[in-house]
Every structure is written in C-alpha cells, then in structure tokens.
Amino acid sequence: MRKTSLLFSLVLLTAIVLVGYASISASKYNEVSSLASVTRDTRVTVQGDNYPLGMGSYAMVYNGDIYQVEARGAYAIARNPETGEAYALFILRGKDGFTVAALYPASDFVSKYGGSPIVESSIVVDGIYRPGSKVVLYQGGMPLLEASVLEVQTILKGCHASYEQEQATVK
C-alpha cells in the first residue's frame, strides 16, 4: 500500500512538472516592441532579444542617481556607490529596434542565478513597465542609450541554465 502511494505521488509530481515546463516552453509572449504604445505604468510579461553590453565600464543615470556599471557581456551590474543599491541591467530589444532597460535587483539575480550566470540571447521577463522612468547609459561621458525602465520581478526564460551553476553571495 505504501509503495503504491509513493509511486502515485511520484507519477503525479512528474506530470505536474512536465505540464508546467510544456506550458512555459509553448507560451507566446508579447514582444518588447509592444511596449512602445504603453503610456502608463503596467504589469507586463515580454520577450526580447538581449543586447550584449560587452565588457567594460559605463555610467548610468536612473531616478537622478548615478550608478557605476560593470558590463559582463550579456548583462551588467549597476551599483550606486552612495547607497549601495545595485541592479542587474539587461538591454532588451524588440524586432523593430525598440529597447527597454530591464532592471532586476542584483541580490535577487545573483542568489537565483549565481555569480556567472548563463544568459541566453532571448529573455522573457515579468515586471512593471514604467514608460515615464528613464535610464541613460553613458560611455566615456557620451550618452550611449536612453530607454524606458522595466522593473523585473521574475525572469521566466533565458537564465535557467544557470540553475546548474554554483551559487554565489553578494556583499
């Protein structure tokens, strides 16, 4: 009797995991370019191409604060030296070139995906799109990019291969 219950539980758990994975894999998300027509703060789930930032240093202005940005290829870490606030920064680009600056709290990002995450070329995120908030990214004192902000609450697709990586801590 006990083996039967255990077997049933394992089969049920496997079925739930497979259905969840299949629904996420088969889902069609709004494209980042669809945000171009949004004029007020809105909760969104969108897919965009991750624009690689390369390696190097940038400066970022967000909400009137200046952040030091360390680019790590597919993403960057933006840190406010005065407050210690930090974000993982992704530049998501739509098919028509429309871009958003996706900001994800760095401590959450590192705790979920580790210190050297595997970031795919296309990312699906859920969060709050704030068309009135802007990020300006500077390189060598020259503006490189200005984009509206997407405050990321969850990355649904695009970093999950990192789960297999060793976890890191944020200081």
C-alpha positions in Angstrom: 0.0 0.0 0.0 2.8 2.4 1.0 4.7 1.7 -2.3 1.6 2.3 -4.3 1.0 5.7 -2.6 4.7 6.7 -3.2 4.6 5.6 -6.8 1.3 7.5 -7.4 2.8 10.6 -5.8 5.9 10.5 -8.0 3.9 10.0 -11.1 1.6 12.9 -10.2 4.6 15.2 -9.4 6.3 14.3 -12.7 3.1 15.0 -14.6 2.8 18.5 -12.9 6.4 19.3 -13.7 6.1 18.3 -17.3 2.8 20.2 -17.8 4.4 23.3 -16.3 7.5 23.0 -18.5 5.5 22.4 -21.6 3.2 25.4 -20.9 6.2 27.7 -20.4 8.0 26.4 -23.5 5.0 26.7 -25.7 3.8 30.1 -24.5 3.9 33.0 -26.8 4.8 36.2 -25.1 4.3 39.8 -26.1 7.3 41.2 -27.9 9.2 44.1 -26.3 8.2 46.3 -29.2 4.6 46.1 -28.0 5.6 48.4 -25.1 6.1 51.3 -27.5 2.4 52.2 -27.3 2.1 51.8 -23.5 1.8 55.2 -21.8 1.3 54.4 -18.1 2.9 52.0 -15.6 1.7 48.5 -16.5 2.5 45.0 -15.4 3.8 43.1 -18.4 5.3 39.8 -19.5 7.5 40.3 -22.6 10.1 38.6 -24.6 13.1 40.5 -26.1 16.5 40.0 -27.6 19.2 40.6 -25.1 21.5 43.2 -26.4 25.1 42.3 -25.3 26.8 45.1 -23.5 30.3 43.6 -23.9 32.9 44.0 -21.3 33.9 47.3 -19.7 32.6 50.2 -17.6 29.7 52.5 -18.1 27.9 55.1 -16.1 24.1 55.0 -15.7 21.7 57.7 -14.6 18.4 56.4 -13.1 16.0 58.3 -10.9 18.5 61.2 -10.7 21.2 58.9 -9.2 24.5 57.9 -10.8 25.4 54.2 -11.0 28.7 52.7 -11.8 28.1 49.9 -14.4 30.3 46.9 -14.9 29.4 45.2 -18.1 29.7 41.4 -18.1 28.8 40.5 -21.7 25.1 39.7 -21.9 24.3 41.8 -18.8 25.8 44.4 -16.4 25.8 45.1 -12.7 24.8 48.8 -12.0 25.8 49.9 -8.5 25.1 53.2 -6.7 28.3 53.9 -4.8 26.4 56.2 -2.3 23.5 54.0 -1.4 24.9 50.5 -2.3 21.7 49.9 -4.3 22.5 47.5 -7.2 20.7 46.2 -10.3 21.4 43.6 -12.9 20.9 45.5 -16.1 19.7 44.0 -19.4 19.0 45.9 -22.5 16.1 44.2 -24.2 15.5 45.0 -27.9 12.4 44.2 -29.9 12.2 43.2 -33.6 11.7 46.8 -34.7 14.6 48.1 -32.6 12.6 49.4 -29.6 14.6 49.0 -26.4 13.9 48.9 -22.7 16.3 48.9 -19.8 15.3 45.9 -17.7 16.5 46.3 -14.1 16.5 43.4 -11.7 17.6 43.8 -8.1 21.2 42.4 -8.1 20.9 40.5 -4.9 17.9 38.6 -6.2 19.6 38.0 -9.5 22.8 36.6 -8.0 21.0 34.5 -5.4 18.9 32.8 -8.1 21.4 32.5 -11.0 24.8 32.6 -9.4 27.8 34.9 -9.9 28.5 33.9 -13.5 25.1 33.1 -15.0 24.4 31.7 -18.4 22.3 34.3 -20.2 20.6 33.4 -23.4 20.2 35.7 -26.4 16.4 35.9 -25.9 14.9 36.6 -22.5 11.3 36.5 -21.1 10.6 38.7 -18.1 7.7 39.6 -15.9 7.6 43.0 -14.3 6.4 46.6 -14.1 7.0 48.7 -17.3 7.4 52.3 -16.3 7.4 54.4 -19.5 7.9 57.6 -17.6 11.1 56.4 -15.9 14.3 56.5 -18.0 17.7 55.1 -17.8 20.6 56.9 -19.6 23.7 54.8 -20.2 27.0 56.7 -20.8 30.3 55.6 -22.1 33.2 57.9 -21.7 30.9 60.8 -20.8 28.9 60.4 -24.0 25.3 59.2 -23.9 25.1 55.7 -25.4 21.5 54.8 -24.8 18.3 56.1 -23.3 15.5 53.7 -22.6 12.4 53.4 -20.5 12.6 51.1 -17.5 11.2 47.7 -17.0 11.4 46.7 -13.3 11.9 43.0 -13.5 10.2 40.8 -10.9 10.9 37.4 -12.4 12.9 36.1 -15.3 10.8 33.4 -16.8 13.1 32.2 -19.6 16.7 33.0 -20.6 18.8 32.3 -17.5 17.5 29.0 -16.3 20.6 27.0 -17.5 22.3 28.8 -14.6 20.5 26.7 -12.0 23.1 24.1 -12.6 25.9 26.6 -11.7 27.3 27.1 -8.2 25.5 29.7 -6.2 27.3 32.9 -5.2 26.8 35.6 -2.5 26.5 39.3 -2.8 28.5 41.5 -0.5 
